Amino acid sequence: MARRRLRYYGSGDFSTYWQVDDAASILRAFGRGAPLVDATHAIELYNAHRFQDSGFVPVSTTEAERTALAEESARARIAVARFFTEVDESNVRDRIQGIPREYHSDVLTLLGNNRAFERCSAEVMLPVLVDNDIHLSEMLSNKTLVRTYDLNLRELLLNDSKNAELLIRQLFSKDRRKTRYLPRSLTAADSRALMARYIQATDANSHYLRLIETAPISEKVTGVDARLKLEARRRRDRETEAIFKQNPGIKSGAELRIVDDQEEPVVSRLDGMVVHSSYSRAWLEKTTDNPSVLNNFQYLFEFANENALLLLPSHQAELGVFERFMMTTGQTDYHVGAAYRVRDIMSTLQTQLVLNFLESKDVELESVVSWFFHDYLPGEFGARGFSFRASARSSSFLEKTRHLLVEMESVVRQFALYAEDGGIDRELLGIASDNVRYHQIPSLLDSKYLYSSNTPEIEGILYALFSDQSAMNYISEDLQADDLATLLLRNRVTYDQFEEHQRPTLDQLIGLGVLLNSGNRVQIGNAPQFLILRSLVSNEAASYVHLTDRGRAAADEMVDRGWLRLAATLLTTAEAGYFNYQLNKSQFHNGPEIRNKYLHGSQADLDGPGAHFEAYITTLKLTIALIIKINDDFASAAMLMGSEEQDL
């Protein structure tokens, strides 16, 4: 079995540390006169030089030995450069052979840095690289090679439809693991033709088809047009249908029903990936008044949590390991996982259930929405001037969807004017015609949400406490959890039980006051602080206005330490992203685009009695979510004003 070759992966890789002794041994052997046998030996020597050059030498090394290693490393660098500088068309095949896979990128770097590509024509060099099993994907990772052999690499890229995957990943994928460079001679027409062939290929991968389907239209840059996106979608639909014919997969979703003899408002159970929820008929019948209908959406159906943060968006923290690291996602994708899909189905069915139940009681859900703006806001908060017109009962779902989208955008603009000016100028409202920017809807409050400042210290804290990829969540088979926070909350863990390699992180968290070592256990150091940190992960924001006095003191301290920042908008960043995903293409390109399609008249012309019903239900759901946020903004502002008056 061949020995594992030395490779420098950088200071951020653990393997660097356990290879330090090997690197020093290789440099010393070279210093004693060991010759450069071949290119593989030269590359290994190059890696040994990189260890020393980056300051990685054995801990036991004396000052004199460090000086000697530095001198040997300098001579090694010169020898490696000489080896590759001498490569030309007459000897490239002899010199570049048997290169191990882990050295492919290094050999390209050294050939490029020492101008071998300039001395060798593409007709000579490229076959040598191919014979060393250096694939096109690796060649495209070397900028010098791509620049030198531009036309030849374009031809190689276009030769095989499978190479479209390299192009698609580079142009559209969010999770590119390495940078690739496309030949400058590759035109948008070339790219489109290659992707079109790929769509028709028998071995087309559904992940890459989806990236084409959700890619932004850019005919002059990427070659993607509406027809290509449609072809990709149709091909992916056929592949998906074929897969499920052979394998039905895992059932997921939600089942909702109304029960006559149930006392509890709701009873839910999880069966595999299917949520079964039953709702008490008696409860629904006694909550048909307008305030109760809206309260049911927030509390019974859990559209929002106790701090009025919407639970409808997708969050990074709820994605599984496979969904985070193995799924291919586009650069402009809204990343969703199984948890979001179930919740989305659930909230849609809940909206439909309420719509149908209220109709059986001769109550229109849109009339409840109208009541909120016309009666509730003026009566409860003195906020006058809002208007919302419900759809006509006789309208089709196509007409209702278009009408509701217009009314929803109108109330957002009305609220923005009210937040900025303290009232609604109807003339100004009539003049404004810009698209609604959900990230920029103002709040009545000066300080509403807390966000991570994304500095290394706070990001390190969040990772150590809440990541399932952190090394802090496992002590033994009997003492482990999904993350460190859960491990400490569910178990009595002493400092001594942590492994030696875990203690530097533990010491840092204790030193920062995030954790506390009481002697007989390690525990959460500050409960209000912890709740804020947990919300930053689970909701990607924390509500400042809903915090207790202790919570606000903890938040203020974290802001002062540079961990957090305050912001004041109606929606959190995650909530605004959710609205953009559902309604338009301003931020994401893989959403239903309800607003764009219906208001621009480009929605599919569906037939049958259920046409456009799903789009209408989704728009209703979004409108009710906005009501929850607007109501919370007014209520929070009123509470804060009352508190200030009491202080006076």
Residue, then its C-alpha position, 0 to 999 in steps of 0.5 A: m500500500a502506497r504511503r499517504r503523501l504530505r499535503y498542506y491544507g492550510s491553517g484551518d484544517f486539523s490534518t495540517y497539525w498532525q503532518v508537521d513532523d512529516a514536513a520537517s522530516i522531508l525538508r531535512a532529508f532534502g537538506r542531506g542531499a536526497p534528489l528530486v526523483d520525479a514530479t510527485h517528489a517535487i510536489e511533496l517537497y513544495n508542500a513541505h516548504r509551504f508548512q515551514d513558510s506558514g510557520f508550522v514546525p515541530v513544537s520541540t524544534t530549537e531556534a537553531e533547528r528552526t533556522a536550519l529548516a528555514e534554509e532547507s525550505a528556501r533551497a527546496r523552493i528553488a529546486v522545485a521551481r527549477f524542476f518545473t521551469e525545465v518542463d517543455e514540449s520535449n520532456v513534459r510527458d516524461r516529467i509529468q506522469g503518475i501524479p497522485r489525485e491529491y496533487h492534481s491541483d498542485v501540479l497545475t499550480l506549479l506548471g502555471n507558476n513556472r510558465a510551462f503552459e506558455r512553453c507547451s502547446a495545448e496539443v501537447m500539454l492537454p493530452v498529458l494532463v488527461d493521461n494523468d487522470i486530471h479531469l476537465s473540472e480540475m483544469l477549469s480550477n486553474k486560472t492560468l491554464v484556462r487563460t492560456y488554452d482558452l479555445n482548446l478548453r472551450e472545445l473540450l467543454l462543448n464536446d460532451s453534454k455531461n460537461a454542462e454540469l460544470l457550467i451549471r454549477q459554476l453559473f447557478s449553484k450556491d454551494r460551489r466547493k471550489t472556484r472554476y474559470l470558464p473560457r472567455s471564448l465561451t459565448a452565451a449561445d455556446s452555454r445555451a446549446l450545451m445546456a439544451r443538449y444536457i436536458q435531452a441527455t439520457d443521464a441528465n441529473s435532476h439536481y442540475l435540471r432544477l438549477i436551470e429551471t430556477a436560474p434567472i433569465s439572462e440570454k446575453v450572459t448565461g444563455v438562459d431564456a424562458r424556453l430553456k427553463l421550461e424544457a428543464r422543468r418538463r424534463r425534471d417532471r418526467e424524471t420525478e414521475a419515473i422515480f416515483k413509479q418505481n419507488p413511492g418514497i416516504k409519505s410526508g405532509a399534513e392531515l387536518r380534520i374537524v372533530d365533534d367530540q373533542e374538548e381540546p382546541v387542537v390535538s396533533r400527532l406525528d406519524g412518520m413525516v405526516v402531521h395529523s391535527s384535529y380541531s374541536r368543532a365546539w372551539l371553532e364555532k365559538t370563535t367565529d367573531n372577527p378578533s377570535v378568527l385572527n387570534n386562531f391563526q396566530y395562536l391555534f395554528e401557530f403562524a407566529n410564536e409568543n414574540a410575534l415572530l412568524l413561524l412560516p419562513s424556512h430557517q437554516a437551523e431546521l435543515g438536516v445535514f443532508e439538506r445543508f451539505m448534499m443538496t444542490t441549491g442555486q445561487t438565487d434559491y430559497h433553501v427549503g427542507a422537509a420541515y418547511r415543506v410540512r409546515d407550508i402544507m400545514s399552514t395552507l390547509q389551515t387557511q383552507l379549513v378556516l375559509n371553508f368553516l367560516e363560509s358554512k357560517d356565512v362569514e367571509l374570511e376577507s371580511v374579517v381582514s377588512w374589519f381589521f383595517h376599517d374597525y379594529l385599528p381605529g378603535e384599538f389604536g386610533a389609527r385611521g385612514f386604512s382601507f381594504r376592499a374584500s373580493a366579491r363573493s361571485s368572483s372566480f379564484l383567478e379574480k380573487t387572487r388578483h384583487l387580493l394581491v392588489e389590496m395586500e400591497s395597498v395595505v403595506r403601502q398604507f402602513a409604511l406611510y402611517a409609520e413614517d408620517g403618523g397618518i395616510d395621505r391618500e393623494l401620496l398613496g395614489i402617486a406611489s407606484d414602486n414595487v413593495r420592498y418587504h425588507q424596507i417596510p418601516s416600523l412604528l418602533d425605533s428598536k424592534y429586532l436584534y440580529s447577529s453582527n456576524t463578527p467572528e466572536i458571536e458567530g463562534i459562540l452560536y456555532a459552539l452552542f447550537s451547531d450539530q457540526s460542532a465538536m462540543n456536542y459529544i462526550s460519550e455514547d451515553l452523553q451526547a446531544d444534537d448540540l452543546a446547548t441541548l447537552l448542557l440543558r438535559n444533563r449534569v455535565t462537569y468540566d472534567q468530563f469534557e475532552e482536552h480538545q474541547r476545553p479551549t472552546l469551553d474556556q472561551l465560552i465561560g470567559l465570555g459569560v455565556l457558560l458558567n462552571s459552578g464546580n459540580r456542573v457546566q451550565i448556561g451562564n445567563a438565561p435571558q442572554f441564552l434565549i436571545l442567542r437561541s432565537l438568533v439561530s432558530n428565527e434568525a432574529a430576536s424580538y427586542v420589544h418583547l424582552t423582559d427588563r432583564g432580557r433588554a439589559a442582556a441585549d443592550e450588553m451584547v450590542d455594546r460588546g459588538w455581538l448584536r445590532l438593532a434594527a427597526t422594520l415591520l418584518t425580520t430579514a427572514e420574514a421579508g425573504y419568505f414574502n419575496y420567495q412567495l410573491n416575486k423574483s426580487q431575491f429568489h428565483n425558485g418560488p411560486e412568484i404569485r404576485n408577478k404571475y397574477l398581476h402580469g397576467s402570466q399565470a398558467d391558464l388552468d381549467g376546472p373548478g379548482a383553478h387558481f384556488e391554491a394561489y388564492i389560499t397562499t395569498l390569504k395566508l400571506t395577508i393574515a401573516l401581515i395582519i399579525k405583524i401589523n397588529d404586533d407593531f401597533a400593540s408594541a408601540a402602544m405598550l412602549m408609549g404607555s410605559e414611557e407615560q408611566d415613567l413620567 
